[in-house]
Amino acid sequence: MAEYPARYVREHRLRDGRAVTLRPIRPDDAALVREFLTGLSGESRYLRFQKWVHAPSEKLVRFLTDVDHDRHLALVCTTRTENGEKIVGEARYVVEPDERTCELGIAIADDWHRTGIAGLLMQALMTAARARGLASMEGLVLAGNREMLRFVRALGFDARSTPEDPRTVRIVKKL
């Protein structure tokens, strides 16, 4: 396991004045991740995982929090509340066996859409992937997820339908 990449910790002030912190995920974030996923609408969980996830399993939470910060890097966007820290977004990549490509995933809390945190997370994730020497970032997006497709196209991703599954679109960005 690589050392915790504290270099990716950043404070940001959003256009609406709210303060957020981008940071790598930690294993002790399991309760925060569970709360984040449970707080997503069913549709948002479906769009993120491309299947119905009613309640996050222990196995899923462990996968999302127990990362090595090298082959699997996950960044979260957090905010402070009266009850402590709260995750409002997460983005991650997992390096493919070719060691040149990574698969991405991103989810934003429903009430934090259009705040700018998705862009902050993706820019930080792409910067980290470039620093690791990865050549491209890819993902599968449901064809009906128009908001995500608009978002990744604005970031410079190429989006093409997948002949093997017309319900999905492959997104690719050269880093």
Secondary structure in CASP SS format (residue, H / E / C, confidence):
PFRMAT SS
TARGET T0000
AUTHOR 0000-0000-0000
METHOD secondary structure of the structure
MODEL  1
M C 1.00
A C 1.00
E C 1.00
Y C 1.00
P C 1.00
A H 1.00
R H 1.00
Y H 1.00
V C 1.00
R E 1.00
E E 1.00
H E 1.00
R E 1.00
L C 1.00
R C 1.00
D C 1.00
G C 1.00
R C 1.00
A E 1.00
V E 1.00
T E 1.00
L E 1.00
R E 1.00
P E 1.00
I C 1.00
R C 1.00
P H 1.00
D H 1.00
D H 1.00
A H 1.00
A H 1.00
L H 1.00
V H 1.00
R H 1.00
E H 1.00
F H 1.00
L H 1.00
T H 1.00
G H 1.00
L C 1.00
S C 1.00
G H 1.00
E H 1.00
S H 1.00
R H 1.00
Y H 1.00
L H 1.00
R H 1.00
F H 1.00
Q C 1.00
K C 1.00
W C 1.00
V C 1.00
H C 1.00
A C 1.00
P C 1.00
S C 1.00
E H 1.00
K H 1.00
L H 1.00
V H 1.00
R H 1.00
F H 1.00
L H 1.00
T H 1.00
D C 1.00
V C 1.00
D C 1.00
H C 1.00
D C 1.00
R C 1.00
H E 1.00
L E 1.00
A E 1.00
L E 1.00
V E 1.00
C E 1.00
T E 1.00
T E 1.00
R E 1.00
T E 1.00
E C 1.00
N C 1.00
G E 1.00
E E 1.00
K E 1.00
I E 1.00
V E 1.00
G E 1.00
E E 1.00
A E 1.00
R E 1.00
Y E 1.00
V E 1.00
V E 1.00
E C 1.00
P C 1.00
D C 1.00
E C 1.00
R C 1.00
T E 1.00
C E 1.00
E E 1.00
L E 1.00
G E 1.00
I E 1.00
A E 1.00
I E 1.00
A C 1.00
D H 1.00
D H 1.00
W H 1.00
H C 1.00
R C 1.00
T C 1.00
G C 1.00
I H 1.00
A H 1.00
G H 1.00
L H 1.00
L H 1.00
M H 1.00
Q H 1.00
A H 1.00
L H 1.00
M H 1.00
T H 1.00
A H 1.00
A H 1.00
R H 1.00
A H 1.00
R C 1.00
G C 1.00
L C 1.00
A C 1.00
S E 1.00
M E 1.00
E E 1.00
G E 1.00
L E 1.00
V E 1.00
L E 1.00
A C 1.00
G C 1.00
N C 1.00
R H 1.00
E H 1.00
M H 1.00
L H 1.00
R H 1.00
F H 1.00
V H 1.00
R H 1.00
A H 1.00
L C 1.00
G C 1.00
F C 1.00
D E 1.00
A E 1.00
R E 1.00
S E 1.00
T E 1.00
P C 1.00
E C 1.00
D E 1.00
P E 1.00
R E 1.00
T E 1.00
V E 1.00
R E 1.00
I E 1.00
V E 1.00
K E 1.00
K E 1.00
L C 1.00
END
